[in-house]
Amino acid sequence: MAGSNGKQKTVRDMVLSLALIGIAAGVIYLFIPHDDHTPDLKRVDYRVELLTARRAAAYPVAAPEGLPDTWKATSVRFQGANFDRWHLGFQNPDGEYVQVEQSTQKRAEFIDDASQGASATKVTERIGDRTWTRYTGGRYDALVLQDTPGSTTVVAGTASFAQLAKMAQALKMA
């Protein structure tokens, strides 16, 4: 009988320890903040990089003009050593991502890279005075500008085609 009392004490101690750990975990869970919304992205100023790209690139560099302040520029880069690659990323008012990509890289390779695997559709649309081809099926949907010898211009992202078209409409080439 003396042996069973020791086992009962061990089981009771183990149950008490587990209960104490559970209470501690619950208290920690209650007092640590939980924030499930996406983080607020920092707005970047892309004017200096745009001027640099427009001086250095072998093609007219695209950037939006007249977009509302609700469109937030979040990333910018110009890589002159990498096919004069221009990138400008935005968060649209709905929180979706829209990017403008340009390069002198081989057209098919560049479109695949910029859209992350999208394929051309037979759908074209006239936006302003330019014709764009829709691409779907990749990580991003995309609009690709037609008739741009020497370079390729892509507007791509997680946003809807209507939002991609708004960006395409706002692009000024210089």
C-alpha positions as CSV (number, residue, x, y, z in Angstrom):
1,M,0.0,0.0,0.0
2,A,2.9,2.3,0.6
3,G,3.9,2.1,-3.0
4,S,0.4,3.1,-4.4
5,N,0.4,6.3,-2.3
6,G,3.6,7.4,-3.9
7,K,2.2,6.8,-7.4
8,Q,-1.0,8.8,-6.5
9,K,1.1,11.7,-5.3
10,T,3.2,11.6,-8.5
11,V,0.1,11.6,-10.8
12,R,-1.5,14.4,-8.6
13,D,1.6,16.5,-8.9
14,M,1.7,16.0,-12.7
15,V,-1.9,17.0,-13.1
16,L,-1.3,20.1,-10.9
17,S,1.8,21.0,-12.9
18,L,-0.2,20.7,-16.2
19,A,-3.0,22.8,-14.8
20,L,-0.5,25.5,-13.7
21,I,1.2,25.5,-17.1
22,G,-2.3,25.8,-18.8
23,I,-3.2,28.8,-16.6
24,A,0.2,30.5,-17.3
25,A,-0.3,29.9,-21.1
26,G,-3.8,31.4,-20.9
27,V,-2.6,34.5,-19.0
28,I,0.2,35.0,-21.5
29,Y,-2.3,34.6,-24.4
30,L,-4.6,37.2,-22.9
31,F,-1.9,39.9,-22.4
32,I,0.1,39.5,-25.6
33,P,-1.5,41.7,-28.3
34,H,-2.9,39.9,-31.4
35,D,-3.1,42.0,-34.6
36,D,-4.3,40.0,-37.6
37,H,-4.5,42.9,-40.1
38,T,-1.8,43.4,-42.6
39,P,0.9,45.8,-41.5
40,D,0.7,49.4,-42.7
41,L,3.3,49.8,-45.5
42,K,5.6,52.8,-45.5
43,R,5.1,55.2,-48.4
44,V,8.3,55.8,-50.4
45,D,9.3,58.8,-52.5
46,Y,10.3,57.6,-55.9
47,R,11.1,61.0,-57.5
48,V,15.0,60.7,-57.3
49,E,15.0,57.2,-58.7
50,L,12.6,58.1,-61.4
51,L,14.9,61.0,-62.6
52,T,17.9,58.7,-62.5
53,A,16.1,56.0,-64.5
54,R,14.8,58.6,-67.1
55,R,18.4,59.8,-67.6
56,A,20.0,56.4,-67.8
57,A,17.4,54.1,-69.4
58,A,17.4,53.3,-73.1
59,Y,13.6,53.7,-73.3
60,P,10.9,56.2,-72.0
61,V,10.4,55.3,-68.4
62,A,6.8,55.0,-67.1
63,A,5.5,56.5,-63.9
64,P,2.0,57.4,-62.9
65,E,0.8,61.0,-62.8
66,G,-2.5,62.1,-61.2
67,L,-3.2,59.0,-59.1
68,P,-5.1,59.8,-55.8
69,D,-3.1,59.9,-52.6
70,T,-4.9,56.6,-51.6
71,W,-2.4,54.9,-54.0
72,K,0.7,54.4,-51.9
73,A,4.1,53.9,-53.5
74,T,5.8,51.2,-51.5
75,S,8.9,50.1,-53.5
76,V,11.1,51.5,-56.3
77,R,14.4,50.5,-58.0
78,F,16.3,51.0,-61.2
79,Q,18.9,48.4,-62.2
80,G,20.9,49.8,-65.1
81,A,23.2,46.7,-65.1
82,N,20.2,44.4,-65.3
83,F,18.6,45.2,-68.7
84,D,17.8,48.8,-67.5
85,R,15.1,47.3,-65.3
86,W,12.7,49.7,-63.7
87,H,10.3,48.7,-60.9
88,L,7.7,50.8,-59.1
89,G,5.4,49.1,-56.6
90,F,2.1,50.5,-55.2
91,Q,-0.6,49.5,-52.7
92,N,-3.9,50.5,-54.2
93,P,-6.9,51.8,-52.1
94,D,-8.2,48.2,-51.6
95,G,-4.8,47.1,-50.1
96,E,-3.9,45.1,-53.3
97,Y,-0.5,45.2,-54.9
98,V,0.2,46.9,-58.3
99,Q,3.6,47.2,-59.9
100,V,5.0,48.9,-63.0
101,E,7.8,46.9,-64.6
102,Q,10.0,47.9,-67.6
103,S,13.1,46.4,-69.1
104,T,15.1,45.8,-72.3
105,Q,15.3,42.1,-71.4
106,K,13.9,39.6,-73.9
107,R,10.1,40.2,-74.0
108,A,8.8,36.7,-73.2
109,E,11.3,36.2,-70.3
110,F,10.6,39.6,-68.8
111,I,6.8,39.2,-69.0
112,D,7.1,35.8,-67.3
113,D,9.3,37.2,-64.6
114,A,7.2,40.4,-64.0
115,S,3.9,38.5,-63.9
116,Q,5.4,35.5,-62.2
117,G,4.1,33.0,-64.7
118,A,1.1,34.5,-66.4
119,S,0.2,33.7,-70.0
120,A,-1.2,35.9,-72.7
121,T,-4.9,35.9,-73.4
122,K,-6.6,37.0,-76.6
123,V,-8.1,39.9,-74.7
124,T,-6.7,43.4,-75.5
125,E,-8.0,46.7,-74.3
126,R,-7.5,50.2,-75.3
127,I,-6.5,52.4,-72.3
128,G,-6.0,56.0,-73.3
129,D,-4.2,56.0,-76.6
130,R,-2.3,52.7,-76.0
131,T,-3.3,49.0,-76.5
132,W,-2.6,46.5,-73.7
133,T,-2.8,42.7,-73.7
134,R,-4.2,40.8,-70.7
135,Y,-2.1,38.1,-69.1
136,T,-3.5,35.7,-66.5
137,G,-2.7,32.4,-64.7
138,G,0.4,33.5,-62.8
139,R,0.9,34.8,-59.4
140,Y,-0.1,38.2,-60.8
141,D,-2.5,39.2,-63.5
142,A,-0.9,41.6,-65.9
143,L,-1.4,44.2,-68.7
144,V,1.4,44.3,-71.2
145,L,1.8,47.3,-73.5
146,Q,1.9,46.5,-77.2
147,D,4.2,48.0,-79.8
148,T,7.1,49.1,-77.7
149,P,10.2,48.3,-79.7
150,G,13.4,48.0,-77.6
151,S,11.6,47.6,-74.2
152,T,8.6,45.9,-72.5
153,T,6.2,47.6,-70.1
154,V,4.1,45.5,-67.7
155,V,1.5,46.6,-65.1
156,A,0.9,43.6,-62.9
157,G,-0.3,42.7,-59.4
158,T,-2.9,41.1,-57.2
159,A,-5.4,43.9,-57.9
160,S,-8.3,43.5,-60.4
161,F,-7.9,44.3,-64.0
162,A,-9.9,47.5,-63.4
163,Q,-7.3,48.6,-60.9
164,L,-4.4,47.6,-63.2
165,A,-6.1,49.6,-65.9
166,K,-6.3,52.7,-63.6
167,M,-2.5,52.4,-63.2
168,A,-2.0,51.9,-66.9
169,Q,-4.2,55.0,-67.6
170,A,-2.1,57.1,-65.3
171,L,1.3,56.1,-66.7
172,K,3.3,58.9,-68.4
173,M,6.3,57.9,-70.5
174,A,9.3,60.2,-70.5
